[in-house]
Amino acid sequence: MKASNPYWREKALEQMSPRLTEELDKFETEIELKKHGKLDDRVFAETRLRRGAYGQRYDNGRRHDGLKTRQLNYPCGPLTKGPETVWDAPGMLRIKIPYGGLDARQLEVLGEMAEEYSDGIAHVTTRQCIQLHFISLDDTPSIMRRLAAVGITTQEACGNSVRNVTACPYSGICSEETFDITPYAHALAYHLLGHPDCQNFGRKFKPAFSGCRDQPCGLVKMHDIGFIAAVRTVDGRPQRGFEMYVGGGLGAVPRQAKLLSEFVPAGEILPLTQAVARVFGRLGEKKNRGKARIKFLVDRLGIEEFRRLVKEERAVMEPEASWTDFLSQVEAQSEQPLRPGHAEIAIADDPAFAAWQKSNLYQQKQDGYVAVIISLPLGDITADQLRSLADIARKYTRETVRSTVEQNIILRWVSKADVAAVYQELKAAELVIPGAGTIVDVTSCPGTDTCKLGISSSRGLAAQLRQRLAERSAQLDRSIENLVIKVSGCFNSCGGHHVADLGFYGVSRTINKHSVPHFQVILGGQWTQNAGAYGLPMGAIPSKRIPEVVDRLTSAYLAEQQPGESFQDYVQRVGKAAIKSKIQDLSSLPTYEENRFYYSDWGDPREFTKEDIGIGECAGEVVSAFTFDLTSAERMLFEAQLKLERNEFQPAADQAFEAMVTATKGLLRLKVPNVGRDLPALVRQFREIYFDTELFFDPFAKGKFGQYFLDAAADRDRRDTNETAHRQIEEASLFVEACHSCESRMSEQQAEQKTAGTSAS
């Protein structure tokens, strides 16, 4: 049985800040408004994305489980349209897991949500999040409250917002790290969550942390903003800080992040990130989604000018206590073991243990302890497995669990004395799959299983490669054992194909008048040094022949490599022409009549077609800050009316006034880069820019709508009755409508001026 909203609302209140609680209430109201046709589709798409609710491809309910596919327990396809229908079909809910940190109760609740609302599977993403697929939008508020009750949020997991803050999952236990970056990643994640300076982006904004420069775990250089731990000596004492990077990103045309500062003191990373966000929000592209990431802004301005603007922005920012409050708790946040360490690893009486131990144990820098890597094929873990893992985490550790960008889960601080026992319990849960971090551990985006942009079946190919490589893992030469393979269903690189030794992304080709699934072969990427280099495409090969590509290229590398030569160096030395010649013949196919095998995709016997490819929702529509604020104001007015109906006069009047404030902020964003944060500043800016200049003047209302706001702001101490609250709602409604009209007039004037300028020239 699904839990009722009132119960979980109360449980959520125990864990959540009032602001986040209010966010959930707002979302529930917006769903109701959408059902009744009172919320624009485009605006609702972005508002639900900012809560992690994402439309997905809906292709007969298939979902890859290794090489198998499984049917869901309910019928698939478009649902019957009616007044209660919000989505055409169930979608996906992305759940933020900052730096991948999880505890046992959170694992259990994720399992409960997967079992009760989804298809029994939770999916670990390539940015340490958790996704639940085939979710009904109507269920999302209940799910969100149940997650909130254990300290998990979906807020800003999608949309044009600050996405999950990722970090090295070995932070705090790595022998090569400069220091543990966990508390800094935690502080940044929750400082930026819902922050007003981060609500005006044209696209998403992805942060990452790494504890060292050379290892790949943080992948800082492929992120919008990134931090690599550093220490400098000041007055003879070590000072913690970070190298700070900006402007990285993958996508169709990847960019490597540029160094913004060689050293940022730990107490400056929050305000400096905030300054970067303000510059991005003000100057970043808003209309053309393809050019709206911060990497394009850095390219356009140049890193020197961008650095100057950030420094300038930082100088005018008002201090916030959260910038440095967290520093006093850094040491207190360090993890501790549950059980005593041990000098030797306890060996399980199992012939498969040796292979698992070799790849799935990570030696911590703390003597006597290891981290256990739980390999999850395609990133999937069942509800029962989540519950089993929660039990193991409680029994053997202080619930120190992390998800990884390789779509695995790590159990940290396991005493070497307990390894055999942990192995047996994981084995009972079917969670002792060897090969973590090796060539067998293939990473994949969702692809055509659920993503609207998927072209070829990335999960199907990844499953096929994983199975074939696992079957001959005992014979794999050490030179290729640690090669990295990553697969994406399209060019957007959600699978990270650009930074793999062997990367693949889905495309389509027409052969003999039939569409055929293909993958572009990407070589030369560098996974180490925080994603130190990006590979380039070598050519498209039919999907069903990609396993042959892997066989040929790895065999050629083994035969031709020079002593100590990495695969990346081998590719550079041999050259593209020679590499391409080794696989060129694989691009040709027999006719459809001769062999139909090649004309369907992995895990799907149907003839391949591109008809199901839709419009992706990863960033949503680019909705202006004005539109967003005015939509929020209208929702507040609706909520004020509901309060009035319940005879909550003062709350109703207060809500109506907040609608005015929100609309004012939206209007001011059209004219000033930094909107006032307190009421006096907002009133002053509104009066100077719009009211006194008569820019807000409506000839039909003779300016009185603007006066409604000024009068209400000047009389905040009054006690409202039914009559005054009713009047406040009416005046607020007129004011919000006048804001719409003002924006329309300004847009028309700008268009006329542009037309006049064109004519004159």
Secondary structure as GFF3:
##gff-version 3
##sequence-region A 1 761
A	DSSP	alpha_helix	5	15	.	.	.	ID=ss1
A	DSSP	alpha_helix	18	35	.	.	.	ID=ss2
A	DSSP	alpha_helix	41	49	.	.	.	ID=ss3
A	DSSP	beta_strand	53	54	.	.	.	ID=ss4
A	DSSP	beta_strand	64	65	.	.	.	ID=ss5
A	DSSP	beta_strand	68	69	.	.	.	ID=ss6
A	DSSP	beta_strand	91	95	.	.	.	ID=ss7
A	DSSP	three_ten_helix	98	100	.	.	.	ID=ss8
A	DSSP	beta_strand	101	102	.	.	.	ID=ss9
A	DSSP	alpha_helix	104	117	.	.	.	ID=ss10
A	DSSP	beta_strand	121	124	.	.	.	ID=ss11
A	DSSP	beta_strand	130	135	.	.	.	ID=ss12
A	DSSP	three_ten_helix	137	139	.	.	.	ID=ss13
A	DSSP	alpha_helix	140	148	.	.	.	ID=ss14
A	DSSP	beta_strand	166	167	.	.	.	ID=ss15
A	DSSP	alpha_helix	182	192	.	.	.	ID=ss16
A	DSSP	three_ten_helix	196	198	.	.	.	ID=ss17
A	DSSP	beta_strand	207	210	.	.	.	ID=ss18
A	DSSP	three_ten_helix	220	222	.	.	.	ID=ss19
A	DSSP	beta_strand	225	234	.	.	.	ID=ss20
A	DSSP	beta_strand	237	246	.	.	.	ID=ss21
A	DSSP	beta_strand	258	265	.	.	.	ID=ss22
A	DSSP	three_ten_helix	266	268	.	.	.	ID=ss23
A	DSSP	alpha_helix	269	283	.	.	.	ID=ss24
A	DSSP	three_ten_helix	289	291	.	.	.	ID=ss25
A	DSSP	alpha_helix	294	301	.	.	.	ID=ss26
A	DSSP	alpha_helix	303	315	.	.	.	ID=ss27
A	DSSP	alpha_helix	322	325	.	.	.	ID=ss28
A	DSSP	three_ten_helix	326	329	.	.	.	ID=ss29
A	DSSP	three_ten_helix	331	333	.	.	.	ID=ss30
A	DSSP	alpha_helix	353	360	.	.	.	ID=ss31
A	DSSP	beta_strand	361	363	.	.	.	ID=ss32
A	DSSP	beta_strand	369	374	.	.	.	ID=ss33
A	DSSP	three_ten_helix	377	379	.	.	.	ID=ss34
A	DSSP	beta_strand	380	382	.	.	.	ID=ss35
A	DSSP	alpha_helix	383	396	.	.	.	ID=ss36
A	DSSP	beta_strand	401	403	.	.	.	ID=ss37
A	DSSP	beta_strand	409	415	.	.	.	ID=ss38
A	DSSP	three_ten_helix	416	418	.	.	.	ID=ss39
A	DSSP	alpha_helix	419	428	.	.	.	ID=ss40
A	DSSP	beta_strand	443	444	.	.	.	ID=ss41
A	DSSP	three_ten_helix	447	449	.	.	.	ID=ss42
A	DSSP	alpha_helix	458	471	.	.	.	ID=ss43
A	DSSP	three_ten_helix	473	475	.	.	.	ID=ss44
A	DSSP	alpha_helix	478	481	.	.	.	ID=ss45
A	DSSP	beta_strand	485	488	.	.	.	ID=ss46
A	DSSP	three_ten_helix	497	499	.	.	.	ID=ss47
A	DSSP	beta_strand	502	511	.	.	.	ID=ss48
A	DSSP	beta_strand	514	523	.	.	.	ID=ss49
A	DSSP	alpha_helix	528	531	.	.	.	ID=ss50
A	DSSP	beta_strand	536	542	.	.	.	ID=ss51
A	DSSP	three_ten_helix	543	545	.	.	.	ID=ss52
A	DSSP	alpha_helix	546	560	.	.	.	ID=ss53
A	DSSP	alpha_helix	567	574	.	.	.	ID=ss54
A	DSSP	alpha_helix	576	583	.	.	.	ID=ss55
A	DSSP	three_ten_helix	584	587	.	.	.	ID=ss56
A	DSSP	three_ten_helix	596	599	.	.	.	ID=ss57
A	DSSP	beta_strand	600	601	.	.	.	ID=ss58
A	DSSP	beta_strand	604	607	.	.	.	ID=ss59
A	DSSP	alpha_helix	625	645	.	.	.	ID=ss60
A	DSSP	alpha_helix	649	669	.	.	.	ID=ss61
A	DSSP	alpha_helix	679	686	.	.	.	ID=ss62
A	DSSP	pi_helix	687	691	.	.	.	ID=ss63
A	DSSP	alpha_helix	704	714	.	.	.	ID=ss64
A	DSSP	alpha_helix	722	760	.	.	.	ID=ss65
###
